[in-house]
Amino acid sequence: YGHGGFGITTLFGSIQTATELLKETRTSCESKICIIGSGCMGLTLAVELAAVGFTNITIYTKDRDHNIS
């Protein structure tokens, strides 16, 4: 997911694409959203989704899961 620089160059474009896909499919803001990975991509996506109103977001990491709702 990137071309050097730890993927930062594609981070926000990928997050925008994911957010747009959720809007296009008319996913309810109360739907359960599962994010796999707590790197910069997963954490930024969780924050961006929460900012647009999603309330049931769980981040799954290697060792545990965290619900941020």
PyMOL CGO cylinders between C-alpha atoms (Angstrom):
from pymol import cmd
from pymol.cgo import CYLINDER

trace = [
    CYLINDER, 0.00, 0.00, 0.00, 2.50, 2.57, -0.91, 0.3, 1, 1, 1, 1, 1, 1,
    CYLINDER, 2.50, 2.57, -0.91, 5.57, 3.33, -2.89, 0.3, 1, 1, 1, 1, 1, 1,
    CYLINDER, 5.57, 3.33, -2.89, 8.06, 4.03, -0.18, 0.3, 1, 1, 1, 1, 1, 1,
    CYLINDER, 8.06, 4.03, -0.18, 7.77, 6.28, 2.81, 0.3, 1, 1, 1, 1, 1, 1,
    CYLINDER, 7.77, 6.28, 2.81, 5.72, 3.66, 4.68, 0.3, 1, 1, 1, 1, 1, 1,
    CYLINDER, 5.72, 3.66, 4.68, 2.70, 4.18, 2.42, 0.3, 1, 1, 1, 1, 1, 1,
    CYLINDER, 2.70, 4.18, 2.42, 2.05, 7.75, 3.49, 0.3, 1, 1, 1, 1, 1, 1,
    CYLINDER, 2.05, 7.75, 3.49, 1.84, 8.84, -0.16, 0.3, 1, 1, 1, 1, 1, 1,
    CYLINDER, 1.84, 8.84, -0.16, -1.29, 6.73, -0.71, 0.3, 1, 1, 1, 1, 1, 1,
    CYLINDER, -1.29, 6.73, -0.71, -2.77, 6.86, 2.79, 0.3, 1, 1, 1, 1, 1, 1,
    CYLINDER, -2.77, 6.86, 2.79, -5.38, 9.59, 2.39, 0.3, 1, 1, 1, 1, 1, 1,
    CYLINDER, -5.38, 9.59, 2.39, -6.35, 8.60, -1.16, 0.3, 1, 1, 1, 1, 1, 1,
    CYLINDER, -6.35, 8.60, -1.16, -7.04, 5.05, -0.01, 0.3, 1, 1, 1, 1, 1, 1,
    CYLINDER, -7.04, 5.05, -0.01, -9.04, 6.26, 2.97, 0.3, 1, 1, 1, 1, 1, 1,
    CYLINDER, -9.04, 6.26, 2.97, -11.07, 8.59, 0.77, 0.3, 1, 1, 1, 1, 1, 1,
    CYLINDER, -11.07, 8.59, 0.77, -11.82, 5.67, -1.57, 0.3, 1, 1, 1, 1, 1, 1,
    CYLINDER, -11.82, 5.67, -1.57, -12.97, 3.46, 1.32, 0.3, 1, 1, 1, 1, 1, 1,
    CYLINDER, -12.97, 3.46, 1.32, -15.18, 6.22, 2.73, 0.3, 1, 1, 1, 1, 1, 1,
    CYLINDER, -15.18, 6.22, 2.73, -16.72, 6.87, -0.70, 0.3, 1, 1, 1, 1, 1, 1,
    CYLINDER, -16.72, 6.87, -0.70, -17.47, 3.15, -1.14, 0.3, 1, 1, 1, 1, 1, 1,
    CYLINDER, -17.47, 3.15, -1.14, -19.36, 3.13, 2.14, 0.3, 1, 1, 1, 1, 1, 1,
    CYLINDER, -19.36, 3.13, 2.14, -21.37, 6.17, 1.05, 0.3, 1, 1, 1, 1, 1, 1,
    CYLINDER, -21.37, 6.17, 1.05, -22.11, 4.66, -2.39, 0.3, 1, 1, 1, 1, 1, 1,
    CYLINDER, -22.11, 4.66, -2.39, -23.47, 1.47, -0.84, 0.3, 1, 1, 1, 1, 1, 1,
    CYLINDER, -23.47, 1.47, -0.84, -25.54, 3.61, 1.55, 0.3, 1, 1, 1, 1, 1, 1,
    CYLINDER, -25.54, 3.61, 1.55, -24.09, 1.86, 4.55, 0.3, 1, 1, 1, 1, 1, 1,
    CYLINDER, -24.09, 1.86, 4.55, -25.84, 2.97, 7.73, 0.3, 1, 1, 1, 1, 1, 1,
    CYLINDER, -25.84, 2.97, 7.73, -23.75, 4.89, 10.24, 0.3, 1, 1, 1, 1, 1, 1,
    CYLINDER, -23.75, 4.89, 10.24, -24.84, 2.33, 12.83, 0.3, 1, 1, 1, 1, 1, 1,
    CYLINDER, -24.84, 2.33, 12.83, -23.49, -0.61, 10.78, 0.3, 1, 1, 1, 1, 1, 1,
    CYLINDER, -23.49, -0.61, 10.78, -20.64, -2.56, 12.33, 0.3, 1, 1, 1, 1, 1, 1,
    CYLINDER, -20.64, -2.56, 12.33, -17.34, -1.53, 10.76, 0.3, 1, 1, 1, 1, 1, 1,
    CYLINDER, -17.34, -1.53, 10.76, -14.34, -3.82, 11.32, 0.3, 1, 1, 1, 1, 1, 1,
    CYLINDER, -14.34, -3.82, 11.32, -10.88, -2.52, 10.54, 0.3, 1, 1, 1, 1, 1, 1,
    CYLINDER, -10.88, -2.52, 10.54, -8.06, -5.05, 10.40, 0.3, 1, 1, 1, 1, 1, 1,
    CYLINDER, -8.06, -5.05, 10.40, -4.76, -3.55, 11.49, 0.3, 1, 1, 1, 1, 1, 1,
    CYLINDER, -4.76, -3.55, 11.49, -3.82, -0.66, 13.72, 0.3, 1, 1, 1, 1, 1, 1,
    CYLINDER, -3.82, -0.66, 13.72, -1.13, 0.91, 11.59, 0.3, 1, 1, 1, 1, 1, 1,
    CYLINDER, -1.13, 0.91, 11.59, -1.37, 4.41, 10.19, 0.3, 1, 1, 1, 1, 1, 1,
    CYLINDER, -1.37, 4.41, 10.19, -3.94, 3.31, 7.59, 0.3, 1, 1, 1, 1, 1, 1,
    CYLINDER, -3.94, 3.31, 7.59, -6.27, 1.54, 10.04, 0.3, 1, 1, 1, 1, 1, 1,
    CYLINDER, -6.27, 1.54, 10.04, -6.14, 4.21, 12.71, 0.3, 1, 1, 1, 1, 1, 1,
    CYLINDER, -6.14, 4.21, 12.71, -6.60, 7.08, 10.26, 0.3, 1, 1, 1, 1, 1, 1,
    CYLINDER, -6.60, 7.08, 10.26, -9.54, 5.30, 8.63, 0.3, 1, 1, 1, 1, 1, 1,
    CYLINDER, -9.54, 5.30, 8.63, -11.17, 4.78, 12.03, 0.3, 1, 1, 1, 1, 1, 1,
    CYLINDER, -11.17, 4.78, 12.03, -10.82, 8.47, 12.88, 0.3, 1, 1, 1, 1, 1, 1,
    CYLINDER, -10.82, 8.47, 12.88, -12.12, 9.59, 9.48, 0.3, 1, 1, 1, 1, 1, 1,
    CYLINDER, -12.12, 9.59, 9.48, -15.13, 7.25, 9.65, 0.3, 1, 1, 1, 1, 1, 1,
    CYLINDER, -15.13, 7.25, 9.65, -15.94, 8.45, 13.16, 0.3, 1, 1, 1, 1, 1, 1,
    CYLINDER, -15.94, 8.45, 13.16, -15.70, 12.05, 11.93, 0.3, 1, 1, 1, 1, 1, 1,
    CYLINDER, -15.70, 12.05, 11.93, -18.38, 11.42, 9.29, 0.3, 1, 1, 1, 1, 1, 1,
    CYLINDER, -18.38, 11.42, 9.29, -20.73, 9.76, 11.78, 0.3, 1, 1, 1, 1, 1, 1,
    CYLINDER, -20.73, 9.76, 11.78, -19.96, 6.04, 11.96, 0.3, 1, 1, 1, 1, 1, 1,
    CYLINDER, -19.96, 6.04, 11.96, -20.46, 4.90, 15.54, 0.3, 1, 1, 1, 1, 1, 1,
    CYLINDER, -20.46, 4.90, 15.54, -19.75, 1.14, 15.66, 0.3, 1, 1, 1, 1, 1, 1,
    CYLINDER, -19.75, 1.14, 15.66, -16.09, 0.79, 14.67, 0.3, 1, 1, 1, 1, 1, 1,
    CYLINDER, -16.09, 0.79, 14.67, -13.85, -2.03, 15.90, 0.3, 1, 1, 1, 1, 1, 1,
    CYLINDER, -13.85, -2.03, 15.90, -10.13, -2.16, 15.18, 0.3, 1, 1, 1, 1, 1, 1,
    CYLINDER, -10.13, -2.16, 15.18, -8.61, -5.65, 15.17, 0.3, 1, 1, 1, 1, 1, 1,
    CYLINDER, -8.61, -5.65, 15.17, -4.91, -5.85, 15.89, 0.3, 1, 1, 1, 1, 1, 1,
    CYLINDER, -4.91, -5.85, 15.89, -2.54, -8.77, 16.10, 0.3, 1, 1, 1, 1, 1, 1,
    CYLINDER, -2.54, -8.77, 16.10, -3.13, -9.30, 19.81, 0.3, 1, 1, 1, 1, 1, 1,
    CYLINDER, -3.13, -9.30, 19.81, -6.55, -7.80, 20.62, 0.3, 1, 1, 1, 1, 1, 1,
    CYLINDER, -6.55, -7.80, 20.62, -9.50, -5.78, 19.39, 0.3, 1, 1, 1, 1, 1, 1,
    CYLINDER, -9.50, -5.78, 19.39, -10.61, -2.32, 20.47, 0.3, 1, 1, 1, 1, 1, 1,
    CYLINDER, -10.61, -2.32, 20.47, -14.02, -0.75, 19.99, 0.3, 1, 1, 1, 1, 1, 1,
    CYLINDER, -14.02, -0.75, 19.99, -13.81, 3.03, 19.65, 0.3, 1, 1, 1, 1, 1, 1,
    CYLINDER, -13.81, 3.03, 19.65, -17.53, 3.79, 19.61, 0.3, 1, 1, 1, 1, 1, 1,
]
cmd.load_cgo(trace, "trace")
